Amino acid sequence: MKKQRLKAVALTTVLSASALVGSVAMADQTLDEILQVSQAKTTLARDSQKRIDRLAQETEDLLVQFKQVNKQIEDMRVYNSQLEKQIAAQLAVIKDLDESIENVTVIERRIQPLVMRMLDALEQFVKLDKPFKMDERLARIEMLRNNQDRADISVAEKFRQVLEAYKIESDYGRFIEAYRDTLDVGGQEREVNILRIGRVSLMYQTTDTESSGAWDPTQGAWVELDDSYRSTILKGLRIARNEASKDIMFVPVQAPEAAK
């Protein structure tokens, strides 16, 4: 009887141990499943976070691009507004140019006769002036007259050339000058040094300094001077050539005449 009880207890213990082992095994399996589910959720959460981060970065990039495009649009608006003002100004200039072009023919018709009258007056002035560099001055006027017939020179350029000739003639009255020339002295052709002091006085002296003279407008001819002007003219020639410093000189000057 006692042995049967021990067997029953042993059997019960074995059954309990088996049940316990089974429970532990089931618990381990459940834990593994829980861990796997947790791991899957963690992985899913990590992937979701990555997608969220990527979407946030893309949104931020799009926002930056949006701001840049907006800035470019604003700049283009300002630029277009400025261009519209420039175009309006250019249209006004074009309108003025069109009006000027319409008046060109009228202006040319008025300028051309004026230029011819200016040349006539200049030629008359040169011929009545003291006879210095006459060949050069008259040749300049002749050249300007020939240019009036040239079609390849604009009216504006022709007018400018005449004004330049007037300026050259005006400058003659402001400077002292010395140059070589040939004159009839005592019935003989002599090489002389010409001294021009503006338009105040025009004198000559032979290269051997033996004879001196001056232009007399009242006679329209060269007249001889006495020896008292010899050193004065020689000094003036040296000053004109920058061989001596400027100084006071006494030269023959035509007396003023009463206006008629």
C-alpha positions in Angstrom: 0.0 0.0 0.0 2.8 2.3 0.9 4.6 1.6 -2.4 1.5 2.5 -4.4 1.3 5.9 -2.6 4.9 6.6 -3.5 4.3 5.7 -7.1 1.3 8.0 -7.2 3.3 10.9 -5.7 6.2 10.3 -8.1 3.7 10.2 -11.0 2.1 13.4 -9.8 5.5 15.0 -9.5 6.5 14.0 -13.0 3.2 15.3 -14.4 3.7 18.6 -12.5 7.2 18.9 -13.8 6.0 18.2 -17.3 3.3 20.8 -17.0 5.9 23.2 -15.7 8.3 22.5 -18.5 5.4 22.9 -21.0 4.4 26.2 -19.4 8.0 27.5 -19.6 8.3 26.5 -23.2 5.0 28.2 -24.1 6.1 31.3 -22.1 9.4 31.4 -24.1 7.6 31.1 -27.3 5.2 33.9 -26.3 8.1 36.1 -25.3 9.9 35.5 -28.6 6.8 36.5 -30.4 6.4 39.6 -28.3 10.0 40.5 -28.9 9.6 39.9 -32.6 6.5 42.1 -32.7 8.4 44.8 -30.7 11.3 44.6 -33.0 9.0 44.8 -36.0 7.3 47.9 -34.5 10.7 49.4 -33.7 11.9 48.9 -37.3 8.6 50.2 -38.6 8.8 53.2 -36.3 12.4 53.9 -37.4 11.4 53.6 -41.1 8.5 55.9 -40.5 10.8 58.4 -38.7 13.2 58.3 -41.7 10.3 59.0 -44.1 9.1 61.8 -41.8 12.6 63.3 -41.7 12.9 63.0 -45.5 9.5 64.6 -46.0 10.5 67.4 -43.6 13.7 68.0 -45.4 11.9 68.0 -48.8 9.4 70.4 -47.4 12.1 72.7 -46.1 13.9 72.6 -49.5 10.7 73.4 -51.3 10.1 76.3 -49.0 13.6 77.6 -49.7 13.0 77.2 -53.5 9.7 78.9 -53.1 11.3 81.9 -51.4 14.0 82.1 -54.0 11.5 82.0 -56.9 9.4 84.6 -55.1 12.5 86.8 -54.8 13.3 86.3 -58.5 9.7 87.2 -59.4 9.9 90.4 -57.4 13.3 91.2 -59.0 11.8 90.6 -62.4 8.9 92.9 -61.6 11.3 95.7 -60.5 13.5 95.1 -63.6 10.4 95.1 -65.9 9.2 98.3 -64.4 12.6 99.9 -65.0 12.6 98.7 -68.5 9.2 100.2 -69.1 10.5 103.5 -68.0 13.6 103.2 -70.2 11.5 102.2 -73.2 9.2 105.2 -72.6 12.3 107.5 -72.5 13.7 105.9 -75.7 10.4 106.3 -77.5 10.5 110.0 -76.5 14.0 110.3 -77.9 13.0 108.5 -81.1 10.2 110.9 -81.5 12.6 113.9 -81.1 15.0 112.3 -83.6 12.2 111.8 -86.1 11.3 115.5 -85.8 15.0 116.4 -86.1 15.4 114.3 -89.2 12.4 116.0 -90.8 14.2 119.3 -90.2 17.6 118.2 -91.6 16.8 119.2 -95.1 15.7 122.7 -94.0 18.8 123.1 -91.8 21.1 122.0 -94.7 19.5 124.5 -97.0 20.2 127.3 -94.5 23.7 126.2 -93.5 25.2 125.8 -97.0 24.7 129.5 -98.1 26.0 130.6 -94.7 29.2 128.6 -95.2 29.7 130.1 -98.6 29.2 133.6 -97.2 31.7 132.8 -94.4 34.3 131.7 -96.9 33.8 134.8 -99.0 34.3 137.0 -95.9 37.3 135.0 -94.8 39.0 135.3 -98.2 38.4 139.0 -98.3 39.8 139.4 -94.8 42.9 137.5 -95.7 43.6 139.6 -98.8 43.2 142.8 -96.8 45.3 141.5 -94.0 49.1 141.8 -93.6 50.7 139.5 -96.2 52.1 136.8 -94.0 51.9 133.2 -95.1 49.6 134.3 -97.9 50.1 131.1 -100.0 49.2 128.9 -97.1 46.2 130.9 -96.0 44.7 131.2 -99.5 45.3 127.5 -100.2 43.4 126.7 -97.1 40.4 128.7 -98.3 40.6 127.2 -101.7 40.6 123.7 -100.2 37.5 124.6 -98.2 35.8 125.8 -101.3 36.5 122.6 -103.1 35.2 120.6 -100.1 31.8 122.3 -100.5 31.2 120.3 -103.7 32.1 117.0 -102.2 29.2 114.6 -101.5 31.3 112.4 -99.1 31.6 115.3 -96.6 28.6 116.1 -94.4 27.3 119.6 -94.1 28.2 119.6 -90.4 31.8 118.7 -91.2 32.0 121.4 -93.9 30.8 123.9 -91.4 33.2 122.7 -88.7 36.1 123.0 -91.2 35.2 126.7 -91.9 35.0 127.4 -88.2 38.4 125.8 -87.8 39.8 128.1 -90.5 38.3 131.1 -88.6 40.0 129.9 -85.4 43.4 129.6 -87.1 43.1 133.2 -88.4 42.1 134.4 -85.0 45.1 132.7 -83.4 47.4 134.5 -85.7 46.7 137.7 -83.8 47.7 136.2 -80.5 51.2 134.9 -81.1 54.6 136.0 -82.2 56.1 134.0 -85.1 59.3 133.8 -87.2 59.8 132.1 -90.5 61.8 132.2 -93.7 60.5 133.8 -97.0 61.7 135.4 -100.2 61.0 139.1 -100.8 61.8 141.8 -103.3 64.3 144.0 -101.4 65.8 146.9 -103.4 64.7 145.4 -106.7 66.3 142.0 -105.9 64.8 138.7 -104.7 66.3 138.2 -101.2 65.9 135.5 -98.6 64.7 137.1 -95.4 63.5 136.2 -91.9 59.9 137.4 -91.3 59.0 138.5 -87.8 55.2 138.7 -87.1 54.0 140.1 -83.8 50.4 139.1 -83.8 48.7 141.5 -86.3 50.4 144.5 -84.7 53.5 144.5 -86.8 55.0 142.5 -89.7 58.8 143.0 -90.3 61.6 141.4 -92.2 65.3 141.2 -92.0 67.7 139.8 -94.6 69.6 136.8 -93.5 72.8 138.8 -93.4 71.0 141.3 -91.1 72.1 144.2 -93.3 68.6 145.3 -94.4 65.4 145.5 -92.4 61.9 146.6 -93.3 58.2 146.5 -92.3 54.8 146.2 -94.0 53.0 149.5 -94.4 49.3 148.9 -94.8 48.7 152.5 -96.0 51.0 152.0 -99.0 50.2 148.3 -99.3 54.0 147.6 -99.6 57.2 146.8 -97.8 59.2 149.8 -96.6 62.8 149.8 -95.5 63.6 150.7 -91.9 66.7 152.5 -90.6 69.4 150.7 -88.7 67.8 151.6 -85.3 65.4 148.6 -85.8 68.1 146.2 -86.7 68.9 144.9 -83.2 65.2 145.0 -82.2 64.1 142.8 -85.1 67.0 140.4 -84.5 66.0 140.2 -80.8 62.4 139.6 -81.8 63.4 136.8 -84.1 65.3 135.1 -81.3 62.3 135.4 -78.9 60.0 134.0 -81.6 62.3 131.0 -81.9 62.5 130.5 -78.1 66.2 131.4 -78.3 65.8 134.4 -75.9 63.4 135.2 -73.0 60.4 137.5 -73.7 61.1 141.2 -73.4 59.7 144.6 -74.3 60.4 145.6 -77.9 59.8 148.8 -79.8 58.4 148.0 -83.3 56.8 150.0 -86.1 53.1 150.1 -85.7 50.5 151.6 -88.0 48.8 154.6 -86.5 45.1 154.2 -85.9 42.7 155.7 -88.4 39.4 157.3 -87.9 36.5 155.1 -88.7 34.6 155.9 -91.9 
